[in-house]
Amino acid sequence: EQGVKPGASLTLVKEPVAAKAGSYEYGHKSYPEDRYSEWFELELLPDMTCNFYHVTAGPGRCGTESTTSKEKQKQGHWSAAAGPKVVISWDGEGSKVFDLDTRKFVPR
């Protein structure tokens, strides 16, 4: 006999998502009147280093060709924390926790 019997209860267990290397965008802002957008990007590299970028895109109010600019603001190292969180240690600065689910820096 297979399957779930009538009246049985099931429990769903959600495993925490492990942090992994990749690029995580957040803080998107759009300025339609200026034909311009900007956001931030946190790049987690497999060698446990990381980069923080400010990205802008669009032709601008007077432009005719769309361009994208990606300016590195900081670099450092990262390590996995509980669940979908990573601890970022910026070179020359303290460390911060970044939640990959909410795409925000959170208190430790």
matplotlib code that plots the C-alpha trace (Angstrom):
import matplotlib.pyplot as plt

x = [0.0, 1.4, 0.5, -0.8, -3.6, -6.8, -6.5, -2.6, -0.8, 2.2, 5.0, 6.9, 10.5, 12.2, 16.0, 17.8, 19.4, 23.1, 25.1, 26.9, 29.1, 27.3, 26.1, 23.3, 21.6, 19.6, 18.5, 17.1, 16.0, 14.5, 14.3, 12.0, 12.1, 15.9, 15.9, 18.3, 18.5, 20.9, 21.4, 24.0, 25.6, 27.4, 29.6, 30.6, 33.5, 34.3, 37.7, 35.7, 36.6, 33.9, 33.3, 30.7, 29.6, 27.4, 25.8, 24.1, 22.4, 20.5, 21.1, 20.3, 18.1, 20.0, 21.8, 20.9, 22.8, 22.2, 25.3, 26.0, 28.6, 29.8, 32.0, 33.8, 33.2, 34.7, 36.4, 36.8, 36.1, 33.0, 32.0, 28.8, 26.7, 23.4, 20.9, 21.0, 23.3, 26.9, 29.4, 31.2, 34.5, 35.4, 39.2, 40.0, 36.5, 34.5, 32.3, 28.6, 26.0, 24.1, 20.9, 20.7, 16.9, 16.0, 19.0, 19.7, 22.5, 21.1, 22.2, 24.5]
y = [0.0, 3.4, 7.0, 9.0, 7.6, 9.7, 11.9, 11.8, 15.1, 16.2, 18.5, 20.6, 21.3, 24.2, 23.9, 27.2, 28.4, 28.2, 31.3, 30.8, 32.8, 35.0, 38.6, 40.0, 43.3, 45.5, 49.1, 49.6, 53.2, 54.4, 58.0, 57.8, 61.6, 61.3, 58.0, 56.6, 53.8, 52.9, 50.1, 48.4, 45.0, 42.7, 40.2, 37.2, 35.3, 31.6, 32.5, 34.2, 37.7, 40.2, 43.5, 46.2, 48.2, 51.2, 50.6, 53.2, 52.6, 54.5, 57.3, 60.1, 63.0, 64.4, 61.2, 59.2, 56.0, 53.9, 53.1, 51.1, 52.1, 49.8, 51.5, 49.5, 51.1, 48.5, 45.1, 42.6, 39.0, 37.1, 34.1, 32.1, 32.8, 31.2, 30.5, 32.9, 35.4, 36.3, 38.2, 40.8, 42.2, 45.2, 46.0, 48.8, 48.8, 46.7, 43.8, 43.7, 41.0, 40.8, 38.9, 37.3, 36.8, 40.4, 41.9, 44.1, 44.7, 43.6, 44.0, 41.3]
z = [0.0, -1.0, -0.5, 2.4, 4.4, 5.0, 8.1, 8.1, 8.7, 6.7, 7.8, 5.3, 6.4, 4.7, 4.7, 4.9, 1.7, 1.8, 0.7, -2.5, -4.9, -7.4, -8.1, -6.0, -7.1, -4.8, -4.3, -7.7, -8.5, -11.7, -13.0, -16.0, -16.6, -16.9, -18.8, -16.2, -13.6, -10.8, -8.4, -6.3, -6.9, -4.4, -6.2, -4.1, -5.8, -5.3, -3.8, -0.9, -2.0, -2.8, -4.6, -4.1, -7.2, -8.0, -11.4, -13.6, -16.9, -19.5, -22.1, -19.7, -20.4, -23.3, -24.6, -27.6, -26.8, -23.6, -21.6, -18.5, -16.0, -13.2, -10.6, -7.9, -4.5, -2.1, -2.0, 0.8, 1.8, 2.6, 4.6, 5.0, 8.1, 9.2, 6.4, 3.5, 5.2, 4.6, 6.6, 4.5, 5.8, 3.8, 3.4, 5.8, 7.4, 9.8, 8.8, 8.0, 7.5, 4.1, 3.8, 0.3, 0.6, 1.4, -0.4, 2.5, 5.1, 8.4, 12.1, 13.4]

ax = plt.figure().add_subplot(projection="3d")
ax.plot(x, y, z, "-o")
ax.set_aspect("equal")
plt.show()
